[in-house]
Amino acid sequence: MDLNLKFKQIWEQLNIGQQAVLVGVSGGVDSMVLLDLLGQLPYSIRPVIHVATVDHCLRPESVQETEYVRQYCLDHDLNFHTIQWPKHTHPSAGIEEAGRHFRYRFFADIMTSFGIKHLLTAHHADDQAETFLMKLIRGGDLSQLKGIQFQRSFMSDRYLSRPLLFFAKKSLYAYANQRQLTFFEDQTNSSDEFLRNRIRHEVVPLLKQESPHFLEHLNSYQQQLNELFSVSKRSLSKLITDISTPEGYRTETWLMWPVAEKKATLRLICEQQVGEINEGQVNEMIELLENERRPQGKIDVKGQKVFYKNYHLFGVKTVAQPDEIGTFKQRLTLGQWVDLSPNEKIGLFPAGTLTAENDDVLEITAEFLPLDVRHRLFGDKLCTSIGKQKVKKILIDRKVPADQRAKVWVVGNENNEVLWIVGHKKSNLSRQDVNDKIHYIVIYRKISGEKR
């Protein structure tokens, strides 16, 4: 089939039409062919073209290449955008990945500034084969073998499309020669120092020799994998919904599933909240959830994200930094409320003060004043008539999740002796049958839409 005709059919599948597009152009054969094909589309479906070129400052020739693309855009009345990646900002390692991040941040900035919804890159079928084989060699999660996607979301509300993904590299060279297009060859692509280049020069030619339709077969497998993952994701999402609660996921139900469902749901939960995880992390999570001797636990996943198990629930959360809870400490003043959060308050009042139906109340005598309200501290103990009890042990016995313990409110005296673990346990030192007279009450009130 004629390459222009095939490209037109693919373009119609993308359903972009005359909308503005941003095309990543390096000056190589792939991106120059893509630019020319876009320009050859019938006017009724030809997009408004913006071109973005990044000079990575890795080769002396890049200045000339950027200037050529600039002139090409001027000659063809295309919008041109360019940027340099200064050499002094290059990292000492991982330069390829860093360059990619720099490039796509630049693309995103242009798209935001000009209201462009579609980004086009010139990845082709040989790129797909190389990427697939690299991932196969390196190992990892099966979902990574999906390779380069024909179209995917970008910046949440935009799209990244690869219209050349079903074209072999040799067909692009043939088209460029036929159209007498000027393009540049990156000499670093000829070096076998990099894995991708070794696969390109040594492995892919052998596979093409074994099967002339190797690229077509691989693209077919990629499409089937994408379809399979799509169906699988819908089924797994239903399973996850069935065990979801506002606080997390029900461990008891999850434990009844076969191993395959356990692994797949954990992968999807993590993918949605932190990104892809490896097989080792999945196995570590399963071991934690299946360990009856560990009612609680957590596993570092990525950055500040951790996978946690809290008795009958599990999930992924962001680890609270110490300063997020803070060192809140407030003296209780007679007759005044202290706002603990938008949904709760506490106050010291004379005994006999009217209380609401759902108020929680601590009865207290004058000898314990002044009182403070604060978060639990390490080593806190609750004062009782038979001695002191560790606040931590009380909370553990009451199955309060570890991440919630530091957020528990306590009321104590000026010596930091705890008289009330709010919502959990009170000291009995001020009970009326122990002391002569109750002088005051501390009221803890949940706020639910009341006027304040």
N, C-alpha and C positions, 0 to 999 in steps of 0.2 A: 504494500500500500504506500502511496505517496506520503512522504513525511509531513508535509504541510496539512494534508487531509487528516492524517491520524492525529496531529496536534490539535487541529480544529475540533475534532470529536472529543478529545480529552478536555479541551478548554470548555466545551459546552457542558461536560459532566461536572466541572468545578462550579458552574453556575455563577461566575463572577461578572461576565458580560463587560459592560462599559465602565464599571466601577474603577476607581483609582487603585493602582497596585504599586507596591515598592519592590523592586527587583534588585537582589544582591548580585553585583557584577564585579568580577575580579579582573576581567580582560582575557581570561582563558577561553578555550574553545567552547566549553559548556555554556557559560553565561552569555557569550556573544551570540551563540546560536539561539538561545532562549530569547534574547532581545530581538533578534531578526524575525523569529517566528511570531512573536507578539505583534511586531509591526506589519506582518503579512496577513494578519487576521482580517476578515471582512469588517468594514467600518461599524456595522451594526452590533458587533460583539467585541470590538477592539477596546481595550481598557485605556485609561489615562495612566501613562507610565512615569513613575519616579524611579530614578536609578541611584543606588547607594554603593559607593566604593570605599573600602577601608585600605589605607596604606599602612601595613603592619610594620613597616620599617625593618624588615628582616633581610631584604635584598636591595642592592643599589638600583636594580631595574624597576623596582616598584614605583618610583617617581615617574618614569617614562610611561609605564602602563596606566597609571592613574590619569596622567595628562591625556593619553590617547582616548580613554573612556570619556573624559570631560569633553574633548573635541567631538567625539562621536555623538554625544548627547546634544551638543550645540548644533551639529549638522542635521540631526534628525528631530530637532525641536522637542527634546525630552528633558524633564526636570532632573537636575543633577545635584547630588549631595555627596560630600566626601569628608573624611576625617583621617588624621594621622594617629597612630598608636606610638607615642614617643618611646624611643629605645630605652631610656633611663627608667621607664616604669615597667619594663618587662621583668617577669619573675625569673629566678635562677633555675627553676624546674617547673614542669607542667605548662610550658609556654603555649602548646597547641590548644589546651583547654582554656587557658586564660585569654588567648586571642579570640576564641569562639565567644566567650562571655562578653568581651569588649565589643565585638562585632554586633552581637544581637542586642546589646544595650543601645548601641548607636541606631540600629534599625527601629527599635522600640521608640526612641526619642523622636525620630522623624515621623513615624506613624501617628504618634500622639500630637505632634505639632501641626500636621497637615490633615488630620482626620482620616487617615488611610486604614482600611479594614483588612487588607490582604497583603501578605508578604510572600514573594516567590523566590525560590532558590533553584539552582540548576542541577540538583542531584539527579543522577541517571541510574540505569540498571546495573552498571558495573560498580558504582558506589554502593548500591544495595548489596551486591554479592560480597564485596570486600567487608562491609560492615557486619553482615551475617557471619562470615567466616571468622572475623576477629572476635566476635562475641562467643562463638562456638569454642574457639581456642581458649579464651580466658575463663569460661565457665560463668556460672551465676544463675539467677532466676530464669525459669523458662520464658517468662513474659518478655525478657530482653531480646529474645530471638525474633520478636515481631519486626525488628529492624527499622528502617526508615519508613515513616508513614506518608502516604500519598497526600493526605491533608489532615491537619490536626489543629486544635485550638492554640492560640498564641496570645499572651497578655490577657487571658481570661475571656475577652470579648472580641478578639480578632482571630485571624486564621493564617496558618503557614501552609503553603501548597507547593508541591514539587511536580510540575507538569511534564518534566522529562523523565520521570522515574521508570517509565516502561520503554525507554529508548536505550539501545546499546551505544557505548562510547564510539564505536567505529562508524555508526550511522550518523553521529554528530559531526565527526571529522569529514565524512563524505558530503554532508550537507554544506559544511563550511567551505569546502573546496569548490563545490558546485556554485555556491553563491559568491565565491571569492571574498570571503570575510577575513578581515585581519584579526588575529588573536595572538596571544603570548603563551609560551610554555614556561611553567615554573620549574627551574632546573632542580629544585630540591625533590621534585617528584621522581626523578631518575635515580636517586640515592636509595640503596637498600638498607640504610641505617634504621629506617622505621618499619615496624611490622606491617602497616598497611601497604607500603611500597613493595615489600617482599611478597605479600599475598597477591598484589596486582601483577607483579612481573613473573612470578614463579608458579603460584598455585592456580589462579584463575585461568591462565592459558591452557594448563593441563586439563582442567575440568571442561573447558570449551572444546578441547580436542577430543575428549571422551564423548561429549554430547554437545553437538552444535546448538542445541536448544537449551543449554544449561541456564542461561539468564531467564528465559521464559518460564522454565520449570520452577526456578527459585522464586520468581515473582508470584507464580500461582500458589506455591506453598505459603508465601507471606500473606496472600489474601485469605487463604483458608485458615491460617493461624489467627488472623485478625477477627474473622467471623466466629471462630471457635471461642476466642477469648471474650468476644462480645456476648455470646450466648451464656458462657460460663459466668460472666460478671453479673448478668441479670439474675441468675439462679442463686449465686452467692449473696447478692444484695438482699434477696428475700430471706435467706437464712439469717443474715445479720440483723435484719429488721425484727425477726421473730425473737431474738434474744436481747434486743436493745431496751434500755431504760434511760431515764434522764441522767442517772448517775454513772452508767457504764453498761457492760454486757454481762448477762447472767452466766456464771461459770458452770452451774449445775447442769443446765441444758447443753452447753457446749461440750461438756465431758461425755455426754451420751453419744456424740457423733462419731462416725468412722474417722480414722486418721486423715484420710484425704480431705474431708470437709474441714477438719480442725486446721490443717495447714493452710488450705486455700482461704478460709475466712480470716485467719490471722494476717496473711499476706495482704488481703484486700483492705482490712481495717487499717493496717499500717500504711499502705500505699496512699489511702485517702487522707491520712493525717500527717505523715512524715516523709512519704516517698518510698521507693523500693527498698526492701530489706533482703539480706542474704539467707541462705539455708541454715547456717549456723545460728542466726538470731531466731529463726522460726523454731528450731529444735529447742533452744534455750527457753523460749516462751512456753512451749508445750510441757517441758520438764517442770517449770514453775507451777503451771496451772494444775498439773496432775499430781503434784506432791502434796499429800494430805497433811504432812507434818509442817508445811509452811503456809499458814493461812494468809500471810501477807508477804509481799516481796516486790522488788522492782528491778528492771533491766534497762540500762542505758541503750537508747536506740540511735538517736542522732541529735547533736546539739543539746538543747535543753529538754528534748523530748524523751520521756521514759515510758516503758511498758510496765503496768502495775497490776498487782493482784491484791485485792482487799476483801478477804473473806469470801463472800458469795459473788463478788463482782470483779471484772477486769477491764482494762482499756488502755488508752494512750493519753498522756497528759504532759503539760509543760511543768517542769520542776520550778517550784516557787523559789525565788531568790530570797535570802534572809531579809533584805530591806523591803521586800514586797509585803511582808507581814508587819514589819516595823517594830518599834519599841513603845507602842501606845501604852500610856499609863495616865489615868485621870482620877483625881481626888473626887469623891462623892460629896456634894454639898447638900445639906438638908433642904428639901423642898424643890430640888432642881433635877431635871432629866439630863442624862448624858447620851448623846447619839453615838451608838456603836457602829452603825451602818445605816444605809437607807431603809433597812427593814427591821431594825431592832434598837431598843434603847433601855437604859437602866437608870434608877434613881433611888435616893435615900429619903424616906419620909417618916413622919411620926407614926407610932403604932396606932391603929384604928383608922388610918387613911383608907378610903374606899378603893378597892381594886377591881379590875375587869375579870371576866369569867376565865380567860385563858392566861392570866398573869401567873408568873412563877415568883414565889415570895420567900425571902430569907428573913427570919425573925432574929433580932439582934439586941443585945443590951449595950448600955452606954460605955461599958468598960472596953469594948472592942474598937471604939472609934479612935482616930479617924480611919475611914475605909478608902481603898483604892480599887478601881477596876482595871484590869490589864490582861494581856495574853499570858498563857502558861509559860513558865520558864523552866529551864533544865534544873532538876533537883527539887522542884516544888513538892510540898507535902501538905495534905489536908489535916487540919487539927480536929481531933475527936476526943471524946471523954475517955477513951481507952488508949490514947496515944496518937501518933502520926502515921498516916498512910501515904505512900507515894502516889502522886497524882497520875503519873505515867501508868502505873500498874492498874489503877482504877479504870482508866480509859481503855487499856488493853482488855481487862476483864469484861468491859461493856462493849467490846468489839468496835471501838471507834477507830476508823482507818488512820494509818500513820500520818498521811498527809493532812488530816483534819485536826490532829492533836495539837499542833502548834498554834492553831487558830482558835482553840477553845478559850472562852473568857473565864477568868477567875476573879473573885472578890477576896481581898486580903487586907490585913491591917498594915500599919506603917512599918512593921518588922518583916513584911513580906510573908507572913504566915497566912496560909490559904484557909478561908472559912467557907467558901462555896465554889464548886466547879459548876459553873452555870449550865443548867440543862442536864446535869449528870448526878451530882451528889453534894449534899450540904453537911457542914459540921453540925454535930448535935450538942455543941457546948452551949448554945443559946436557946435550947429548947426550954419551954416554960417549966417543965417539971424538973429541970436541972438548975435553972437560975431563978432568982426571986421574982423578977419582973422584966417583961419585954418592953423596951422603950421605943424601939425603931423597927422599921421593916425596909428591906431592900427589894424593890420591885423590878423584875425583868419582863419587858413587854415586847412581843412581836408586833410589828406595825404592818397592817394590811389595809392600805388605802385610806387610813384615817387622816384627818386634817392635822397638820402639825404647826 
